[in-house]
Amino acid sequence: MRKPVVLAVAAAALVAAAWWARAQMPQTACSVGHAGYQALPMKVSYDKARDLLGCNGQLVSRQKRGELVIESYAWRGTGGLYGRAEAVFIDNALEKKSFVSVGVTVNMESEGTDKGYRQP
C-alpha cells in the first residue's frame, strides 16, 4: 500500500518542479533549438543573431563601462522541462553563448517478485 503513496508524492513533486522551471524560462516569441543555437557564429551583431534565431531575445542585463557596452539576452530553449539559450554581446558583437536544457526521464524497473501484487 505504501508504494502508491510514494509514487503519488513523487509525481506531485515532479509536476511542481516542472511548473516552477517553466515559469523561469524567458518569455520570448519563439523557442530556440540547441543545434540552431550552436550554429550561431561568434562576433555577429544582436540584430543578425535575432534574425537567425527567429525572434527578439529577452534583455537580461545591460552594463556600460566607459565606452564598453555589455548586453546579455536570453531566449526560450526547446527540449525538456526547462530550456534557456543565453548570449552576451560586447559592443554589439556576440562574445559568449550558452544553452541549458533540463529534462526528466522516468524508468521504472523491478527485479525479483512482488508477493501479493498482481497486475490487472
C-alpha positions as CSV (number, residue, x, y, z in Angstrom):
1,M,0.0,0.0,0.0
2,R,3.0,2.3,0.6
3,K,4.2,2.2,-3.0
4,P,1.2,4.1,-4.5
5,V,1.6,6.9,-1.9
6,V,5.3,7.3,-2.7
7,L,4.6,7.4,-6.4
8,A,1.8,10.0,-5.9
9,V,4.2,12.2,-3.8
10,A,6.9,11.8,-6.4
11,A,4.5,12.7,-9.2
12,A,3.3,15.8,-7.4
13,A,6.9,16.9,-6.8
14,L,7.7,16.4,-10.4
15,V,4.6,18.5,-11.5
16,A,5.6,21.3,-9.1
17,A,9.2,21.3,-10.3
18,A,8.1,21.4,-13.9
19,W,5.7,24.3,-13.3
20,W,8.4,26.2,-11.5
21,A,11.0,25.6,-14.2
22,R,8.7,26.6,-17.0
23,A,7.9,29.8,-15.1
24,Q,11.6,30.7,-15.0
25,M,12.0,30.4,-18.8
26,P,12.5,33.6,-20.9
27,Q,9.2,34.8,-22.3
28,T,10.2,35.1,-26.0
29,A,8.1,34.8,-29.1
30,C,10.0,31.8,-30.4
31,S,11.8,28.8,-29.0
32,V,15.4,28.2,-29.9
33,G,16.8,24.7,-30.5
34,H,20.2,23.5,-29.4
35,A,21.6,22.7,-32.9
36,G,20.5,26.1,-34.4
37,Y,21.9,27.9,-31.4
38,Q,25.2,26.2,-31.6
39,A,25.4,27.1,-35.3
40,L,25.1,30.8,-34.4
41,P,28.5,32.3,-35.3
42,M,30.5,34.3,-32.8
43,K,31.0,38.1,-33.4
44,V,27.6,38.5,-35.1
45,S,25.6,41.6,-34.1
46,Y,22.5,41.2,-31.9
47,D,20.3,42.1,-35.0
48,K,21.9,39.3,-37.0
49,A,21.5,36.9,-34.1
50,R,17.9,37.8,-33.7
51,D,17.2,37.3,-37.4
52,L,19.0,33.9,-37.3
53,L,17.1,32.7,-34.2
54,G,13.7,34.0,-35.3
55,C,12.7,36.5,-32.6
56,N,13.9,39.1,-30.1
57,G,15.7,37.9,-27.0
58,Q,14.7,39.0,-23.6
59,L,17.2,41.6,-22.3
60,V,18.6,40.1,-19.0
61,S,21.2,42.8,-18.2
62,R,22.9,45.8,-19.7
63,Q,26.1,47.4,-18.4
64,K,28.1,50.3,-19.6
65,R,31.7,50.5,-18.5
66,G,33.2,53.6,-20.0
67,E,32.8,53.2,-23.8
68,L,32.1,49.5,-23.5
69,V,28.5,48.2,-23.6
70,I,27.8,44.6,-22.4
71,E,24.3,43.2,-23.0
72,S,23.0,39.8,-22.1
73,Y,19.9,38.3,-23.8
74,A,18.0,35.1,-23.2
75,W,15.7,33.0,-25.4
76,R,13.3,30.2,-24.5
77,G,15.1,26.9,-25.4
78,T,13.5,23.7,-26.6
79,G,13.7,20.3,-25.0
80,G,12.7,19.0,-21.7
81,L,11.1,20.9,-18.8
82,Y,13.4,23.9,-19.0
83,G,15.4,25.3,-21.8
84,R,17.3,28.6,-22.0
85,A,19.7,30.0,-24.6
86,E,21.7,33.0,-23.5
87,A,24.1,35.3,-25.4
88,V,26.4,38.0,-24.3
89,F,27.2,40.8,-26.7
90,I,30.1,43.2,-26.1
91,D,29.8,46.3,-28.2
92,N,27.1,44.6,-30.2
93,A,29.3,41.6,-31.1
94,L,28.5,38.1,-29.8
95,E,31.2,37.1,-27.4
96,K,29.7,34.3,-25.3
97,K,26.8,31.9,-25.7
98,S,25.3,29.1,-23.5
99,F,22.4,26.7,-23.8
100,V,20.8,24.8,-20.9
101,S,18.1,22.2,-21.2
102,V,16.8,20.1,-18.3
103,G,14.6,17.1,-18.7
104,V,13.3,14.2,-16.7
105,T,13.4,10.5,-17.6
106,V,11.4,8.1,-15.6
107,N,12.4,4.4,-15.9
108,M,10.7,2.0,-13.6
109,E,12.2,-1.5,-13.4
110,S,11.6,-4.2,-10.9
111,E,13.7,-7.2,-10.1
112,G,12.5,-10.2,-8.1
113,T,9.0,-11.0,-7.1
114,D,6.4,-8.7,-5.6
115,K,4.5,-11.1,-3.5
116,G,0.8,-10.3,-3.3
117,Y,0.9,-7.9,-6.2
118,R,-1.0,-8.9,-9.3
119,Q,-1.3,-6.8,-12.4
120,P,-4.9,-6.5,-13.6
